[in-house]
């Protein structure tokens, strides 16, 4: 019997990121690195992950900090095992008319939503590529991943790349490996 997958989810404290983490716990009993800024919110998600059969690792950090993201990937590999799936769902949204947005608001959106995703992909691939991940890594839409997880494959307990729809979406990437 194969072991459950090891998954990292950024933006895991709320919304789609939380839903993705819970889906991996419920469907595959995954070991999940939960990444977001709020320790309190992540600990709440961790309790749900455990209740659903997964193994959580709470990693409070800001994805705009490349070193923190890299360190989190290292910690996941040390404590949970080789990373199979990395989901980038952390994002910042600013509401308002474009002409009224402040430069620091736009900078924060870019740092978290774009650079945070790039840092996550780099951290994940740094671990995946030495194991052959360059051939099976994929970019998929985060919302479709959660929907796809509800269709559990019968042949294998681990998520397979063919179980995830392969597309790329600006500012929101998921790197997956079988």
C-alpha positions as CSV (number, residue, x, y, z in Angstrom):
1,X,0.0,0.0,0.0
2,X,1.3,3.4,-0.9
3,X,1.7,6.1,1.7
4,X,-0.5,9.2,1.6
5,X,0.8,12.2,-0.4
6,X,2.7,15.0,1.1
7,X,1.1,18.3,0.1
8,X,1.9,22.0,0.8
9,X,-0.8,24.6,0.5
10,X,-0.2,28.3,0.7
11,X,-3.2,30.4,1.7
12,X,-4.3,27.4,3.8
13,X,-6.0,29.5,6.5
14,X,-9.1,30.4,4.6
15,X,-11.2,30.2,1.4
16,X,-10.0,28.0,-1.5
17,X,-6.6,27.2,0.1
18,X,-8.4,25.9,3.2
19,X,-10.8,23.9,1.1
20,X,-8.0,22.3,-0.9
21,X,-6.1,21.3,2.3
22,X,-9.3,19.8,3.7
23,X,-10.0,17.9,0.5
24,X,-6.5,16.4,0.4
25,X,-7.0,15.3,4.1
26,X,-10.4,13.8,3.5
27,X,-9.7,12.1,0.1
28,X,-6.2,10.9,0.6
29,X,-5.3,11.3,4.3
30,X,-2.5,13.5,3.1
31,X,0.3,15.0,5.2
32,X,-0.1,18.7,4.7
33,X,2.2,21.7,5.2
34,X,-0.3,24.4,6.0
35,X,1.1,27.8,5.0
36,X,-0.4,31.3,5.8
37,X,0.4,34.2,8.0
38,X,-2.0,33.5,10.9
39,X,-0.9,30.8,13.3
40,X,-4.2,30.8,15.0
41,X,-6.2,30.3,11.8
42,X,-3.7,27.6,10.7
43,X,-4.1,25.7,14.0
44,X,-7.9,25.7,13.4
45,X,-7.4,24.2,10.0
46,X,-4.9,21.7,11.4
47,X,-7.5,20.4,13.8
48,X,-9.9,19.9,10.8
49,X,-7.2,18.2,8.8
50,X,-6.6,15.8,11.7
51,X,-10.3,15.1,12.1
52,X,-10.5,14.3,8.4
53,X,-7.6,11.8,8.6
54,X,-4.7,14.0,7.5
55,X,-1.4,14.9,9.2
56,X,-1.0,18.7,9.4
57,X,2.2,20.8,9.9
58,X,1.5,24.4,10.7
59,X,3.9,26.8,9.0
60,X,3.0,30.5,9.7
61,X,4.9,32.7,7.3
62,X,4.6,35.4,4.7
63,X,4.9,33.9,1.2
64,X,6.5,37.2,0.0
65,X,9.5,36.2,2.1
66,X,11.5,33.8,-0.2
67,X,13.7,32.5,2.5
68,X,10.7,31.7,4.7
69,X,9.1,29.7,1.8
70,X,12.3,27.9,1.1
71,X,12.7,27.0,4.8
72,X,9.1,25.8,5.0
73,X,9.7,23.4,2.0
74,X,12.8,22.1,3.8
75,X,10.9,21.6,7.0
76,X,8.1,19.8,5.2
77,X,10.6,17.4,3.6
78,X,12.3,16.8,6.9
79,X,9.1,16.3,9.0
80,X,6.5,14.9,6.5
81,X,8.5,13.4,3.7
82,X,9.1,14.2,0.0
83,X,6.7,16.8,-1.3
84,X,4.3,15.4,-3.9
85,X,2.0,18.4,-4.5
86,X,2.6,22.2,-3.9
87,X,-0.5,24.4,-4.1
88,X,0.0,28.2,-4.3
89,X,-3.2,29.9,-3.2
90,X,-2.0,32.8,-1.0
91,X,-3.1,36.1,-2.5
92,X,-3.9,39.7,-1.7
93,X,-6.7,41.6,-3.3
94,X,-7.2,45.3,-3.2
95,X,-10.6,46.7,-4.0
96,X,-11.0,50.1,-5.5
97,X,-10.6,52.2,-8.6
98,X,-7.2,51.7,-10.2
99,X,-6.5,55.4,-10.2
100,X,-7.0,55.5,-6.4
101,X,-4.7,52.5,-5.5
102,X,-1.6,53.4,-3.7
103,X,1.8,52.1,-4.9
104,X,2.3,50.2,-1.7
105,X,-1.0,48.4,-2.2
106,X,0.0,47.3,-5.7
107,X,3.4,46.3,-4.4
108,X,1.9,44.0,-1.7
109,X,-0.5,42.4,-4.2
110,X,2.4,41.7,-6.5
111,X,4.7,40.4,-3.7
112,X,2.2,38.0,-2.3
113,X,0.2,36.9,-5.3
114,X,2.9,36.8,-8.0
115,X,6.2,36.5,-6.2
116,X,4.8,34.3,-3.5
117,X,3.6,31.8,-6.2
118,X,7.0,32.0,-7.9
119,X,8.8,31.4,-4.6
120,X,6.6,28.4,-3.9
121,X,7.2,26.9,-7.2
122,X,11.0,27.3,-6.8
123,X,11.0,25.8,-3.3
124,X,8.9,22.8,-4.4
125,X,10.9,22.2,-7.6
126,X,14.2,22.4,-5.7
127,X,13.0,19.2,-4.0
128,X,11.0,17.6,-6.8
129,X,13.5,17.9,-9.7
130,X,16.2,15.8,-8.1
131,X,13.6,13.0,-7.7
132,X,12.6,13.3,-11.4
133,X,9.9,15.9,-10.9
134,X,10.8,18.0,-14.0
135,X,8.9,15.4,-16.2
136,X,5.7,15.2,-14.1
137,X,5.4,18.6,-12.5
138,X,2.3,20.5,-13.6
139,X,0.6,23.9,-13.3
140,X,-3.1,23.6,-12.5
141,X,-5.9,25.9,-11.5
142,X,-6.3,25.9,-7.8
143,X,-10.1,25.8,-7.8
144,X,-10.2,23.0,-10.2
145,X,-7.8,21.0,-8.0
146,X,-10.3,21.1,-5.2
147,X,-13.1,20.0,-7.5
148,X,-11.0,17.2,-9.0
149,X,-10.1,15.9,-5.6
150,X,-13.8,15.0,-5.0
151,X,-13.4,12.3,-7.8
152,X,-11.1,9.9,-6.0
153,X,-9.2,7.6,-8.3
154,X,-9.9,3.9,-7.6
155,X,-6.6,2.6,-8.9
156,X,-4.2,4.5,-6.5
157,X,-4.5,6.3,-3.2
158,X,-2.1,9.1,-4.2
159,X,-3.1,11.9,-6.5
160,X,-1.7,11.4,-10.0
161,X,-0.9,14.1,-12.4
162,X,-3.6,12.8,-14.8
163,X,-6.2,13.3,-12.0
164,X,-5.5,17.0,-12.1
165,X,-6.4,19.3,-15.0
166,X,-3.3,20.8,-16.5
167,X,-3.6,24.5,-17.2
168,X,-1.8,27.6,-16.1
169,X,-3.5,30.6,-14.5
170,X,-1.7,33.9,-14.0
171,X,-0.9,34.6,-10.3
172,X,-2.2,31.3,-9.0
173,X,-0.1,28.2,-9.7
174,X,-0.1,24.7,-8.3
175,X,2.9,22.5,-8.9
176,X,2.0,18.8,-8.7
177,X,4.1,15.7,-9.0
178,X,3.1,12.0,-9.0
